[in-house]
Amino acid sequence: MSARQGGQPKLPTPPSGWPIGCYPTYEEAQRAVDYLAGDDFPVADVTIVGVDLMLVERVLGKLSLGKVLMAGAVPGAWFGLLMGLLLSLFSEGQGLVYGPIVFGVAVGTVFGMVLAAANYGMNKGSRSFTTTSQLVAGRYDVLCLPRSAERGRDLLARLALGQQPQ
């Protein structure tokens, strides 16, 4: 039984199949597979493989103490809300008691801000900007199992010529 027949492989496994298309962007590779699907092609035989992987880190802006405090306040408030709800449920009284909830949110917010400020102070100067990271490929190959590769290659050649699926 092959890894394909039993579902996704459990361990990291190199892709298999013959190349039937090569595209500079993931969007174009996805469009190619959509085109194959529109022609009743067995797309379960297809794999999109990103080649020449790069980690791209885009700088969003300068990190300030205000941004750090807000970033710490939000998760702290959520944690405080959770703790306040738990305390409220076990408090004496009918239904929810709002005192522990408000207290939990307030303490959680302050605690989150203090932890974020301490972390910012310890790392000051070493990383004073915010970023977002993305894993991208230099190109995207569309591979197909040998049993369907010839037909897939023919269909993608039609796509390159601008023809609609039949």
SEPALO-683371 format. One record per residue (C-alpha): residue number from 0; residue in three letters; x, y, z. Coordinates in steps of 0.25 Angstrom, whole numbers, always signed. Example, Ala and Ser with C-alpha at 12.3 -4.5 7.8 and 13.67 -1.06 7.14 Angstrom:
! residues 2
LODREN:0:ALA:+49:-18:+31
LODREN:1:SER:+55:-4:+29
***
This chain:
! residues 166
LODREN:0:MET:+0:+0:+0
LODREN:1:SER:+6:+13:-4
LODREN:2:ALA:+6:+26:+5
LODREN:3:ARG:-4:+32:-5
LODREN:4:GLN:-14:+20:-3
LODREN:5:GLY:-14:+21:+12
LODREN:6:GLY:-15:+36:+13
LODREN:7:GLN:-5:+46:+16
LODREN:8:PRO:+9:+40:+20
LODREN:9:LYS:+12:+41:+35
LODREN:10:LEU:+26:+45:+34
LODREN:11:PRO:+33:+55:+25
LODREN:12:THR:+33:+49:+11
LODREN:13:PRO:+39:+55:-1
LODREN:14:PRO:+28:+57:-12
LODREN:15:SER:+27:+47:-23
LODREN:16:GLY:+22:+48:-37
LODREN:17:TRP:+26:+54:-51
LODREN:18:PRO:+27:+69:-53
LODREN:19:ILE:+15:+74:-62
LODREN:20:GLY:+16:+89:-59
LODREN:21:CYS:+25:+99:-53
LODREN:22:TYR:+20:+113:-48
LODREN:23:PRO:+27:+125:-42
LODREN:24:THR:+15:+127:-32
LODREN:25:TYR:+7:+118:-23
LODREN:26:GLU:-6:+125:-29
LODREN:27:GLU:-2:+121:-43
LODREN:28:ALA:+1:+106:-38
LODREN:29:GLN:-13:+106:-31
LODREN:30:ARG:-20:+112:-44
LODREN:31:ALA:-13:+100:-52
LODREN:32:VAL:-19:+90:-42
LODREN:33:ASP:-32:+97:-43
LODREN:34:TYR:-32:+96:-58
LODREN:35:LEU:-28:+81:-57
LODREN:36:ALA:-40:+79:-47
LODREN:37:GLY:-49:+86:-57
LODREN:38:ASP:-46:+75:-67
LODREN:39:ASP:-49:+63:-58
LODREN:40:PHE:-35:+60:-56
LODREN:41:PRO:-31:+52:-44
LODREN:42:VAL:-25:+63:-35
LODREN:43:ALA:-23:+53:-24
LODREN:44:ASP:-11:+49:-33
LODREN:45:VAL:-5:+63:-32
LODREN:46:THR:+5:+70:-23
LODREN:47:ILE:+9:+85:-22
LODREN:48:VAL:+23:+86:-18
LODREN:49:GLY:+30:+99:-14
LODREN:50:VAL:+45:+99:-18
LODREN:51:ASP:+56:+108:-13
LODREN:52:LEU:+49:+111:+0
LODREN:53:MET:+52:+125:+7
LODREN:54:LEU:+48:+130:+20
LODREN:55:VAL:+44:+145:+17
LODREN:56:GLU:+43:+154:+29
LODREN:57:ARG:+36:+167:+26
LODREN:58:VAL:+38:+179:+35
LODREN:59:LEU:+25:+185:+39
LODREN:60:GLY:+30:+197:+48
LODREN:61:LYS:+38:+201:+60
LODREN:62:LEU:+34:+195:+73
LODREN:63:SER:+30:+205:+84
LODREN:64:LEU:+27:+204:+99
LODREN:65:GLY:+12:+207:+96
LODREN:66:LYS:+11:+196:+85
LODREN:67:VAL:+18:+186:+95
LODREN:68:LEU:+8:+190:+106
LODREN:69:MET:-4:+188:+97
LODREN:70:ALA:+1:+175:+92
LODREN:71:GLY:+3:+170:+107
LODREN:72:ALA:-10:+176:+112
LODREN:73:VAL:-19:+168:+102
LODREN:74:PRO:-15:+154:+106
LODREN:75:GLY:-14:+158:+120
LODREN:76:ALA:-28:+163:+120
LODREN:77:TRP:-33:+150:+114
LODREN:78:PHE:-26:+141:+124
LODREN:79:GLY:-31:+150:+135
LODREN:80:LEU:-45:+149:+130
LODREN:81:LEU:-44:+133:+130
LODREN:82:MET:-39:+134:+144
LODREN:83:GLY:-50:+144:+148
LODREN:84:LEU:-60:+134:+142
LODREN:85:LEU:-55:+122:+150
LODREN:86:LEU:-55:+130:+163
LODREN:87:SER:-69:+135:+160
LODREN:88:LEU:-74:+122:+158
LODREN:89:PHE:-69:+117:+172
LODREN:90:SER:-73:+129:+179
LODREN:91:GLU:-84:+130:+189
LODREN:92:GLY:-97:+136:+183
LODREN:93:GLN:-107:+134:+172
LODREN:94:GLY:-102:+132:+158
LODREN:95:LEU:-90:+140:+153
LODREN:96:VAL:-83:+150:+163
LODREN:97:TYR:-77:+161:+155
LODREN:98:GLY:-67:+166:+165
LODREN:99:PRO:-57:+154:+163
LODREN:100:ILE:-59:+156:+147
LODREN:101:VAL:-55:+171:+148
LODREN:102:PHE:-44:+169:+158
LODREN:103:GLY:-38:+157:+149
LODREN:104:VAL:-39:+166:+136
LODREN:105:ALA:-32:+177:+143
LODREN:106:VAL:-21:+169:+150
LODREN:107:GLY:-19:+161:+137
LODREN:108:THR:-17:+173:+129
LODREN:109:VAL:-7:+180:+138
LODREN:110:PHE:+0:+167:+140
LODREN:111:GLY:+1:+165:+124
LODREN:112:MET:+6:+179:+123
LODREN:113:VAL:+17:+177:+133
LODREN:114:LEU:+22:+164:+127
LODREN:115:ALA:+22:+170:+113
LODREN:116:ALA:+29:+183:+118
LODREN:117:ALA:+40:+174:+126
LODREN:118:ASN:+42:+166:+113
LODREN:119:TYR:+43:+179:+105
LODREN:120:GLY:+53:+185:+115
LODREN:121:MET:+62:+173:+115
LODREN:122:ASN:+63:+172:+100
LODREN:123:LYS:+63:+187:+97
LODREN:124:GLY:+72:+190:+86
LODREN:125:SER:+74:+176:+81
LODREN:126:ARG:+60:+175:+74
LODREN:127:SER:+53:+189:+74
LODREN:128:PHE:+44:+186:+62
LODREN:129:THR:+32:+177:+58
LODREN:130:THR:+32:+167:+47
LODREN:131:THR:+23:+157:+40
LODREN:132:SER:+30:+144:+35
LODREN:133:GLN:+25:+136:+23
LODREN:134:LEU:+31:+123:+16
LODREN:135:VAL:+31:+125:+1
LODREN:136:ALA:+37:+117:-10
LODREN:137:GLY:+45:+122:-22
LODREN:138:ARG:+36:+114:-31
LODREN:139:TYR:+25:+104:-30
LODREN:140:ASP:+25:+90:-38
LODREN:141:VAL:+13:+83:-40
LODREN:142:LEU:+16:+68:-40
LODREN:143:CYS:+7:+56:-44
LODREN:144:LEU:+7:+41:-42
LODREN:145:PRO:+12:+34:-55
LODREN:146:ARG:-2:+28:-58
LODREN:147:SER:-8:+42:-61
LODREN:148:ALA:+5:+50:-64
LODREN:149:GLU:+3:+50:-79
LODREN:150:ARG:-11:+55:-79
LODREN:151:GLY:-8:+65:-68
LODREN:152:ARG:+4:+71:-76
LODREN:153:ASP:-5:+72:-89
LODREN:154:LEU:-16:+79:-81
LODREN:155:LEU:-6:+89:-75
LODREN:156:ALA:-1:+92:-89
LODREN:157:ARG:-15:+96:-93
LODREN:158:LEU:-16:+105:-81
LODREN:159:ALA:-3:+112:-85
LODREN:160:LEU:-9:+114:-99
LODREN:161:GLY:-22:+120:-92
LODREN:162:GLN:-31:+109:-96
LODREN:163:GLN:-43:+105:-87
LODREN:164:PRO:-45:+91:-81
LODREN:165:GLN:-53:+81:-90
***
